[in-house]
């Protein structure tokens, strides 16, 4: 694990995030949830702008929490940092609610704003011990939570050819998923990022986009599988809206179309009123609990991409809950 106490991560779409939550200035003692703390850029900006804001910030990566503890030390009296995968959000919030560890509300609709930035952080990519990047030779790992059982090396070395083909196809590798799976099986054991990158580069069909390494998408596919990122995103979308206060917004930033489709489908279902928990009352004559404000995902501005090229693939979706409940 990294010993770094400062972050190199640049939080993306900061301008759009601050615009999304500008209504917080009208709320007395607002409460906010950061589902993916990462480099803590979004939380820091919001804490700095809103002096009465209280933030619950979670991350499954203990290194991220340690760096954030240092970065956010000036706001420690308005902040709870918790190690948690956002798929386990329901249990964490229920426990904190029982303990009254966060500002008390009369029900579980606690948060006046929620953000989830689903991307991998630059801190994780830069740490050679984590094995996320093919730009440096390191042991294959890719676990966002270092305590989880299976890393990338065991996944590549122990999965069957058909399982690997499914992992690559689901992760976006496409038509050559079977070819790559066969090459991986043939090349075992694979224990380093360089070894896996070389396998990817040996398959000509993966070298199709100018300026992009043949290893880019296969590494993404393995990382998605190791961390069950798509399953976690589905579970987040299935539960997070139940914690929104009336009139509050949830902002989700994705970095590939696989996650963005999950987010968009979920938010549209909230708008239509599908699969909404019974404990969430709905307004008379309105089938859903709010409105999807971004029918098309927002993209970063060219100025931001020029400063931070990793922002180029980010996509933002925003959903705002109805202002009033039934009977109000």
N, C-alpha and C positions, 0 to 999 in steps of 0.2 A: 504493500500500500504506500501511496505517496506521503511524503513528509512535508510537502509544500503547504504553506499557510496563506498564500495569496493566490488568487485566481487569474488565469489568462483568458477566461471565457468572456465573450462579448454577447450579452443577451440581445436577441434579435427583435426587430420591429418595435423598438422602444417607444417611438413616437405614436404608433398606432395603439399600443397597449395603454399609454397614458391618456390618449383620447377616448379609448373605450371606457375607462373608469373615471372620467372627469366629473361624473355625477356624485362621486364620493364627497365632494366639497359641501354638498347639501345635506349630508347625513350626520347626525350627532353620534360621535364615538363609533364609527364604522368598524366592522370586523371583516377581515379578508383571509382567503385561503390560497396559498401558493402550493399547488400539488406537486411541483417539480422544481425545487429550489435551485439546483444546479449552482451556477456562479453567483446567485443571489442578486443579480442586476435588477430584475423587475421588482423584487421585494424592497430593495434598498431605495429605488426611485420613488416608490409609493410611500414608504415610511418617511422619506425626506419631505415629500410634498404635502402629506396629510399628517399633521402633528398629533392628531387624536386617533389615528388608525392603529388597530391591533391586528397583528398578522400571525396566523398559524402557518408555518412553512414546513413541508415534509420533503424527504428525499430518501431513497433506498441506499444511497452511496455514503458511507460514513466519512470518507474524505471530503465530499462536498459539504457535509454538515460542519466539519471542523473548520474548513476555510470560511464558511458563512458565519460561523460563530465569531471569528476574528473580524470579518468585514462589517458585520452588523452589531458590533459591540456597543455602539452609541444608542442602539434602539432596544437593548435587552429587556427593558421594562415594558415594552409593548410587543413582545415577540415570544413565541414558542417554537423551538426547532424540534422536530421529531423524526426519528428514523422509521420510515414506513414506505412500502410500495403503495402507490395510489390505488391499486386494486383492492387494498385492505382499508380504504378510507372509512368505510361504514363503521367498522369495529373501533378504529382509533377515535373517531369523532364521538361515538356513543360513550366511550370510556372517559374522554375529556369532559364531555357534557355532564356525566355523572359526578365527576370530581369537581365540577365547576372551575376547571382550570382555564377556561376561556370565558370571556364576558357572557353572562347568563342571558339567555333568551327564553321566552315562554314555551318554545317548541324547538325542534331540531333544525328549523330553517334559520341557520345561524349566520350565514355569510352574505355580506353586502357586495361581494365581488369574488370571483374565483378565476384563477389562471392555471393552465396546464401547458407547459412548453415540452413537447414530447421528444425533442431531439437529443442526441448525444452531445455532451459538452466538450469544448476544446480542451478542458482539463483532463478528461478521460482519454481523449485522442493523444494528448501530448505525453502522457505517462507511459513509459515503455513497459512497466510492470503489468499494465492492464491488458495489453495485447489487442487493442482495438484497431490499430493502424498498420497498414502495410508499408508505410513510409520509413519504418525502422524495424530492425529485426528483433523480435522479442517472443517470449512464450505465448502461444495461443491461449487466450482466456476469454475476454469480452464480457465478463459478468459485471453488470452494473451494481449488483449486490454481491460483494466478494464472499458472502457466507452461503450463497446458493450452491447447489450440489454440482451441476454439470457446466463445465466451461467449454470453450470452442474446440479444444483439442480432443476431449473425450467424445464430443458430438460427432466430429469428423471421423474419428477412429473407430467408433463403436456402432454408429448407425448403419443400417443396411443400405444397399444401393437404391432401393425404391424409396426408403425414408429420406435419403439425401436428395434424391430427385425432387421429392415433394417439397423439401425445405428450400431448395434453390428456386423451384417454380413459384412457390408462395412468396418468396422474397424478391421476385422480379427478374430473375435470370432469363426466363423465357424459354425459347425453343431448344436451346443447347443445355438445358438442365440435366438431361439424361447423360449427355456426353461428359459434362463436368462431374457428375456423380460417379460415373465409371472410372474416370481418371483419378478421382480422389481415392476410391477403393484400391485401384491398382498401385497407387503411390504410398500407401500406408506403411509405417506410421508417419503421421504429420504432426510435428510438435512446435513449429515456429511460424510466425507470420510470413517470413520470407519464403518458407517452403510452400505454404498455401498460395501465396501470391504468384510464385513461379508456375504452379499448376494452372492457375487461372490464365496466366499470360501465354501458356503453351497451347491454348485453345483459340485458334484464329477467329472463330465466330464471336468471341467475346470482345475482340478489338475492333469495335464498329464505330465508336464515337470519337472524333478527333479531340485530343486534349484530355481524355478520360482514361484512366488505367483500366485494363481488363479485370483487375481485382476489385474495383469499386463496388459493383453490385453484388458479387458473391460474398464479399466481406459483410455487406449490409444484410444479406439474406441469413448468414450464419449468426450475426449479432441479434437479428430479430428473433431467430429460433431459440438461441441461448437464453434470452431474457423474456421470451413469450410476449413480445411487445404488442402484437396485434390482439392477443387475448386480454392483456392488461388494459389496452385502450378500450376494448369492448366493455369490460367490467367498469371502467371509469365512467363511460358514457351511460351505462345502465343505472348508475347510482348517483352521480354528482349533482344532478338537477334537483334532487330532493332536499338539498341543503341550501338552496338559494332563497334568500329573503325576497319578498315581493318587490319588484322593480329592479332587482339585481341582475348583473350580467355575468356570464361565464365566457371566457376567451380561451380557445384552444389553438395552439400553434403546432402544426405538423410539418414533417420534412420529407415525406414521400407520399405518393398517391394512395398507397395501401392504408395508411392511417387516416388520411384526409377523407377517404370514402366512408370509413367507420364513423368519423366525427360528423360528417355531413348527414349521413343516414340517420344517426341518432338524434341530431338536433331537429331534423325534419319530422321525426316521429314525435318529439316533444311538442312541436308546433301543431301537429295534427291531433295530438292527444292519444297516440298509440302507446301502449305499455307504460302508461303513467301510473305509479303506485296509487292505490285507493286513498291513502292518507293525504294526498295532495289534492285539495279541493280545486274545482275549476269554476271560472266565471260563467254565469248564466248565458246561454247562447254561444259560448265559445268552447270549442272542442279541445283546444290545446292549453298549455300552461304559459305560453309566451310566444315570442316571435324570433325567427332566425333572421338576424340583421344582415347577414352576408350570404345572399343567394349564390354568389360566386366568391370563392375564397380570395381574401386580400393577399397581395404579393408585396414584398419589400420594395421600397423606392430605389431607384437607380443610384442615388447618392449613398445609400446605406450599403448596397452591394459593392460599390467602389471602395468603401472603407473596410468592409467585412465580407469578403467573397463567400464565406460559408452561409451567409444569410440568403443566398440566391434561391435556394430550394424551399424556403419557408412559406407556409400557407396558413393564414389565420381565419378562423371561423368564430363568430360572436353570436350568442343567443341571449336575449333579455326576457326575463320572467315578467308576467303581467303585474301591474301595479297593485291591484286589489284582489282579495279573495272573495269567495261567495259570502254574501251577507254583509259585506263592508260598504 
